[in-house]
Amino acid sequence: MDLKELTTLLRECAGVGEGVDLDGDVLDVPFDELGYDSLAILQVAGVIEREHRIQLSDDTVAEASTPRVLLECVNACLPATAGAA
């Protein structure tokens, strides 16, 4: 999963606040500074879990304070479920 897919999900699930540029360098910007609270991140995580058929722990999602951390958690789960090409 990459940043583009994550920002698309953020827009679809929780919208975008005024003055927030999700197309910029937001990998290390805390979600709260981007206008997303923990409920919005849980909602996005639920979509990610369904679309990628992975399971993220609630603690992992709660501790993912930036897009980079969330993407690292998601991508760490993907190889175990993706299968060999």
C-alpha distances in whole Angstrom, upper triangle without the diagonal:
4,7,8,6,7,11,11,11,13,16,16,17,19,20,20,23,26,25,22,20,16,16,17,16,15,13,16,18,19,18,21,22,20,22,19,21,20,21,18,16,17,17,13,12,14,13,9,12,13,11,9,13,12,14,14,17,19,20,16,15,19,18,15,17,15,11,11,12,10,7,9,10,7,6,10,10,8,11,14,13,12,15,17,16
4,6,6,6,9,10,11,13,15,16,17,18,18,18,21,23,23,19,17,13,13,14,13,12,10,14,16,17,16,20,20,17,20,18,21,20,21,18,16,18,18,14,14,16,15,12,15,16,14,13,16,15,17,16,20,21,21,18,16,19,19,15,16,13,10,9,12,10,7,10,12,10,9,12,14,12,14,17,17,15,19,19,19
4,5,5,6,8,10,10,12,14,15,16,16,15,18,20,19,15,13,9,9,10,10,9,7,11,12,14,13,17,17,14,17,15,18,18,20,16,14,17,17,13,14,17,15,13,16,18,15,15,18,18,19,18,20,21,21,18,16,18,18,14,14,11,7,8,11,10,7,11,13,11,11,15,16,15,18,20,20,19,22,23,23
4,5,5,6,9,10,11,12,14,15,15,14,17,19,18,15,12,9,8,10,11,11,10,14,15,17,15,19,18,15,17,17,20,20,21,17,16,18,17,14,15,17,15,13,17,18,15,15,19,19,21,20,23,23,24,21,19,21,21,17,17,14,11,12,15,13,11,14,16,14,14,17,18,17,19,22,21,20,23,24,23
4,6,5,6,9,10,11,12,14,14,15,18,20,20,17,15,11,11,14,14,13,12,16,17,17,16,19,19,16,18,16,19,19,19,16,14,16,15,11,12,14,11,10,13,14,11,12,15,16,18,17,20,21,22,19,17,20,20,16,17,15,11,12,15,12,10,13,14,12,12,16,16,14,17,20,18,17,21,22,21
4,5,5,6,9,10,10,12,12,13,16,18,18,15,14,10,11,13,13,11,10,13,14,14,12,15,16,13,15,13,15,15,16,12,11,13,12,8,10,12,10,9,12,14,12,12,16,15,16,15,18,18,19,16,14,16,17,13,14,11,8,10,12,9,8,12,12,10,12,15,15,14,18,20,19,18,22,24,24
4,5,5,6,9,10,10,10,10,13,15,15,11,10,6,8,10,11,9,10,13,12,13,11,14,14,11,12,11,15,16,16,12,11,14,13,10,12,15,13,12,16,17,15,16,19,19,20,18,21,20,21,19,16,18,18,15,14,12,9,11,14,12,11,15,16,14,15,19,19,18,21,24,23,22,25,27,27
4,5,5,6,9,10,9,10,14,16,17,14,12,9,10,13,14,13,14,17,16,17,14,17,17,14,15,14,17,17,17,13,13,15,13,10,13,14,11,11,15,15,13,15,18,19,20,19,22,22,23,21,18,20,21,18,18,15,12,15,17,14,13,17,18,15,17,20,20,19,22,24,22,21,25,27,26
4,5,5,6,8,9,11,14,17,18,15,14,11,13,16,17,14,15,17,17,16,13,16,17,14,14,12,14,15,14,10,10,12,9,6,9,11,8,8,12,12,11,13,16,16,17,16,19,18,20,18,15,17,19,16,16,14,12,15,16,13,12,16,16,13,15,19,18,17,21,22,21,20,24,26,26
4,6,5,6,6,8,11,14,15,12,12,9,12,14,15,12,13,15,14,13,10,13,14,10,10,8,11,12,12,8,8,11,9,6,10,12,10,11,14,15,14,16,18,18,18,17,19,18,19,18,14,16,17,14,14,12,10,14,15,12,13,16,16,15,17,20,20,19,23,25,23,23,27,29,29
4,6,6,4,6,9,12,14,11,11,9,11,14,16,14,15,18,16,16,13,15,15,11,11,10,13,15,14,10,11,14,12,10,13,14,12,13,17,17,16,18,21,21,22,20,23,21,23,21,18,19,21,18,17,15,13,17,18,16,16,20,20,18,20,23,23,22,26,28,26,26,29,31,31
4,6,6,9,12,15,17,15,15,12,14,17,19,17,18,21,19,19,15,17,18,15,14,12,15,16,14,11,12,13,10,9,12,13,10,12,15,15,14,17,19,20,21,20,22,21,23,22,18,20,22,19,19,18,16,19,20,17,17,21,21,18,20,24,23,22,25,27,25,25,28,31,30
4,6,9,12,16,18,15,16,14,16,19,20,17,18,20,19,17,14,15,17,14,13,10,12,13,11,7,9,10,7,6,10,10,9,11,14,14,13,16,18,18,19,18,19,18,20,19,16,17,19,17,17,17,15,18,19,16,16,20,19,17,20,23,21,21,25,26,24,24,28,31,31
4,7,9,13,15,13,14,12,16,18,19,16,17,19,17,15,12,12,14,11,9,7,9,11,9,6,9,10,8,8,12,13,12,14,16,17,17,19,21,21,21,19,21,19,21,20,16,16,19,17,16,15,14,18,19,16,17,21,20,19,22,24,23,24,27,28,27,27,31,34,34
4,7,10,12,10,12,11,14,16,18,15,18,19,17,16,13,13,14,11,9,9,12,14,13,9,12,14,12,11,15,16,14,16,19,19,19,21,24,24,24,22,24,22,24,23,19,20,21,19,18,17,15,19,20,18,19,22,22,21,23,26,26,26,29,31,29,29,33,35,35
4,7,9,7,8,8,11,13,15,13,16,17,14,14,11,12,12,8,7,9,12,15,14,11,13,16,14,13,17,18,17,18,21,22,21,23,26,26,26,24,25,23,25,23,20,20,21,19,17,16,14,18,20,18,19,22,23,22,24,27,27,27,30,32,31,31,34,36,36
4,6,6,9,10,13,14,16,14,17,17,14,14,12,11,10,7,6,9,12,15,15,12,14,18,17,16,19,21,20,21,24,25,25,26,29,28,28,26,27,25,26,25,21,21,22,20,17,16,16,19,21,20,21,24,25,24,26,29,29,30,33,35,34,34,37,39,39
4,6,9,11,13,14,17,15,18,19,16,16,14,13,12,10,9,12,15,19,19,16,18,21,20,19,23,25,24,25,28,29,28,30,32,32,32,29,31,28,29,28,25,24,25,23,20,19,19,22,24,23,24,27,28,27,29,32,33,33,36,38,37,37,40,42,42
4,6,10,12,12,14,13,17,17,14,15,14,13,11,9,10,13,16,20,21,18,19,23,22,21,24,26,25,25,29,30,29,30,33,32,32,30,31,29,29,28,25,25,25,22,20,18,18,20,23,22,23,26,27,27,29,31,32,33,36,38,37,37,40,42,41
4,6,9,9,11,10,13,14,11,12,11,11,9,6,8,11,14,17,18,15,16,20,19,17,20,23,22,22,25,27,26,27,30,29,29,26,28,26,26,25,22,22,22,19,17,14,14,17,19,19,19,22,24,23,25,28,29,29,32,34,33,33,37,38,38
4,5,6,8,8,12,13,11,13,12,14,11,8,11,13,17,19,20,17,17,21,20,18,21,23,22,21,25,26,25,26,29,28,29,27,28,27,27,25,22,23,23,20,17,15,13,16,19,18,18,21,23,22,23,26,28,27,30,33,32,31,35,36,35
4,5,8,6,9,12,10,12,11,13,11,8,11,12,15,18,18,15,15,18,18,15,17,20,18,18,22,23,21,22,25,25,25,23,25,24,25,22,20,21,20,17,15,12,10,13,16,15,15,18,20,19,20,23,24,24,27,29,28,28,31,32,32
4,7,8,10,13,12,15,14,17,15,12,14,15,19,21,22,18,18,21,21,17,20,22,20,19,23,24,22,23,26,26,27,25,28,27,27,25,22,24,23,20,18,15,12,14,18,17,16,19,21,20,20,24,25,24,27,29,29,28,31,32,31
4,6,9,11,10,14,14,16,13,11,15,16,20,22,23,20,19,23,22,19,21,24,23,22,25,27,25,25,28,28,28,26,28,28,28,25,23,24,23,19,17,14,12,13,17,17,16,19,21,21,21,24,26,25,28,31,30,29,32,33,32
4,6,8,8,12,13,15,13,11,15,16,19,21,23,20,19,22,22,19,21,24,23,21,25,27,25,24,28,26,27,25,27,26,26,23,21,22,21,17,15,12,10,11,14,15,14,16,19,19,19,22,24,24,26,29,29,28,31,32,31
4,6,5,8,9,12,10,8,12,13,16,17,19,16,15,19,19,16,18,21,20,19,22,24,23,22,25,24,24,22,23,23,22,20,18,18,17,14,12,8,7,8,12,12,12,14,17,17,18,20,22,22,25,27,27,27,30,31,31
4,6,8,10,13,12,11,14,14,16,17,19,17,15,18,19,16,16,20,19,17,20,23,21,21,23,22,22,19,21,21,20,17,16,17,15,12,10,6,5,5,8,10,9,11,13,14,14,17,19,19,21,24,24,24,27,28,28
4,6,9,12,10,10,14,14,16,16,19,17,15,18,20,17,18,21,22,20,22,25,24,23,26,23,23,20,21,21,19,17,16,16,14,11,9,5,6,6,8,10,11,12,14,16,16,18,20,21,23,26,27,26,30,31,31
4,6,8,7,7,10,11,13,15,17,16,14,17,19,17,18,21,21,20,23,25,25,24,27,25,24,21,22,21,20,17,16,15,14,11,8,6,7,9,10,12,13,15,16,18,19,20,22,23,26,28,29,29,32,33,34
4,5,5,7,9,9,10,11,14,13,11,15,17,15,16,19,20,19,21,24,24,24,26,24,23,19,19,18,17,15,13,12,11,9,5,5,7,9,10,11,13,15,15,17,19,20,22,23,26,28,28,29,32,34,34
4,5,5,6,5,7,8,11,9,8,12,13,12,13,16,17,16,19,21,21,22,24,22,21,18,18,16,16,14,12,11,11,9,6,5,7,10,10,10,13,15,15,16,18,20,21,22,25,27,27,27,31,33,34
4,5,5,5,6,8,11,10,10,13,15,14,16,18,19,19,22,24,24,25,27,25,23,20,20,18,17,16,14,12,12,11,8,9,11,14,14,14,16,18,18,19,22,23,24,26,29,30,30,31,35,37,37
4,5,7,9,12,15,13,13,16,18,17,18,21,22,21,24,26,26,27,29,27,26,23,23,21,20,19,17,15,15,13,10,9,11,14,15,15,17,19,20,21,23,25,26,27,30,32,32,32,36,38,38
4,6,9,12,14,11,11,15,15,14,16,19,19,19,22,24,23,24,27,25,25,22,23,21,21,19,16,16,16,13,11,9,10,13,14,14,16,18,19,19,22,24,25,25,29,30,30,30,34,36,36
4,7,10,11,9,11,14,14,14,16,18,19,19,22,24,24,25,27,26,25,22,23,20,20,20,16,16,16,15,12,12,12,16,17,16,18,21,21,21,23,25,26,27,30,32,31,32,35,38,38
4,7,8,6,7,10,11,10,13,15,15,16,18,20,21,22,24,22,21,18,19,17,17,16,13,12,14,12,10,10,11,15,15,13,16,18,18,18,21,23,23,24,28,29,28,29,32,35,35
4,5,5,7,9,10,11,12,15,16,17,19,21,22,23,24,22,21,18,17,14,15,15,12,10,12,11,10,11,13,16,15,14,17,19,18,19,22,23,23,25,28,29,28,30,33,36,37
4,5,5,6,9,10,10,12,14,15,16,18,20,21,21,19,17,14,14,11,11,12,9,7,10,10,9,11,13,16,14,12,16,18,16,16,20,21,21,23,26,26,26,27,31,34,35
4,5,5,6,9,10,11,13,14,15,17,19,20,20,19,17,15,15,11,13,14,10,9,13,12,13,14,15,18,17,14,17,20,18,17,21,22,21,23,27,27,26,27,31,34,35
4,5,5,6,9,10,11,12,14,16,17,18,19,18,17,15,16,13,15,15,11,11,14,12,12,13,13,16,16,13,15,18,17,16,20,21,21,22,25,26,25,26,30,32,33
4,5,5,6,9,10,10,12,14,15,16,17,16,15,12,13,11,12,11,7,8,11,9,9,10,10,13,12,9,12,15,13,13,16,18,17,19,22,23,22,23,27,30,30
4,5,5,6,9,10,10,12,14,15,16,14,12,10,10,8,11,10,7,8,11,10,12,13,13,16,14,11,14,16,13,13,17,18,16,18,22,22,21,22,26,29,30
4,5,5,7,9,10,11,13,14,15,14,13,12,13,11,14,14,10,12,15,13,14,15,14,17,16,13,15,18,16,14,18,19,18,19,23,23,21,22,26,29,30
4,5,5,6,9,10,11,12,14,13,13,11,13,12,15,13,10,12,14,12,13,13,11,14,14,10,12,15,13,11,15,17,16,16,20,21,19,20,24,27,27
4,5,5,6,9,10,10,11,10,9,8,10,9,12,10,7,10,12,10,13,13,11,14,12,9,10,13,10,9,12,14,12,14,17,18,16,18,21,24,25
4,5,5,6,9,10,10,10,9,9,11,10,13,13,10,13,15,14,16,17,15,17,16,12,14,16,13,11,15,16,14,15,18,18,16,18,21,25,26
4,5,5,6,8,10,10,11,11,14,14,17,15,12,15,18,16,18,17,15,17,17,13,13,16,14,12,15,17,15,14,18,18,16,17,21,24,24
4,5,5,6,8,8,9,9,12,13,16,13,11,15,16,14,16,16,13,15,14,11,10,13,11,8,11,13,11,11,15,15,13,14,18,21,21
4,6,5,5,5,6,7,10,12,14,13,11,15,16,15,18,18,16,17,16,12,12,14,12,9,11,13,10,10,14,13,11,13,16,20,21
4,6,5,7,9,11,14,15,18,16,15,18,20,18,21,21,19,20,19,16,15,17,15,12,14,16,13,12,16,15,13,14,17,20,21
4,6,8,11,12,16,17,20,18,16,20,21,19,21,21,18,19,19,15,14,17,15,12,13,15,13,11,15,15,12,12,16,19,19
4,6,9,11,14,17,19,16,15,19,20,18,21,20,17,18,17,14,13,14,13,9,10,12,9,8,11,11,9,9,12,15,16
4,7,10,13,16,18,16,16,19,21,19,22,22,20,20,19,16,15,16,14,11,12,13,10,9,11,11,8,9,12,16,17
4,7,10,13,15,13,13,16,17,16,20,20,18,18,16,13,13,13,11,8,10,10,7,7,10,9,7,9,13,16,18
4,7,9,12,10,10,14,15,15,18,19,18,18,16,13,13,14,10,9,11,11,8,10,12,11,10,13,16,19,21
4,6,8,7,7,10,11,11,14,16,15,15,13,10,11,11,8,7,11,10,8,11,14,13,12,15,18,21,23
4,5,5,6,9,10,11,14,16,16,17,14,12,14,13,10,10,14,12,11,14,16,15,15,18,21,24,27
4,5,5,6,9,10,13,15,16,17,14,12,15,15,12,12,16,15,14,17,20,19,19,21,24,28,30
4,5,5,6,9,11,14,16,16,13,12,15,14,11,13,16,15,14,18,20,19,20,23,26,28,31
4,5,5,6,10,12,13,13,9,8,11,10,7,10,13,11,11,15,17,17,18,20,23,25,28
4,5,5,8,10,11,12,9,7,10,11,8,9,13,13,13,15,18,18,18,20,24,26,28
4,6,7,10,12,14,11,9,13,14,11,13,16,16,16,19,22,22,22,24,27,30,32
4,6,9,11,12,8,8,12,12,10,13,15,15,16,19,21,21,22,24,27,30,31
4,6,7,8,5,5,9,9,8,10,13,13,14,17,19,20,21,22,25,28,29
4,7,8,7,7,11,12,11,13,16,16,18,20,23,24,24,25,29,31,32
4,5,5,6,9,10,11,13,14,16,17,19,21,23,24,24,28,29,30
4,6,5,6,9,10,10,12,14,16,16,19,21,21,21,25,27,27
4,6,5,6,9,10,10,12,14,15,18,20,21,21,24,25,26
4,5,5,6,9,10,11,13,15,17,18,20,20,23,25,26
4,5,5,6,9,10,11,13,16,17,17,18,21,23,25
4,5,5,6,8,10,10,13,15,16,16,19,21,21
4,6,5,6,9,10,12,14,15,15,18,20,21
4,6,5,7,9,11,12,14,15,18,20,21
4,5,5,6,10,11,11,12,15,18,19
4,5,5,7,10,10,10,13,15,16
4,6,7,8,10,11,13,15,17
4,6,6,7,9,12,14,16
4,5,5,6,9,11,13
4,5,5,7,8,11
4,6,7,9,12
4,6,9,12
4,7,9
4,7
4
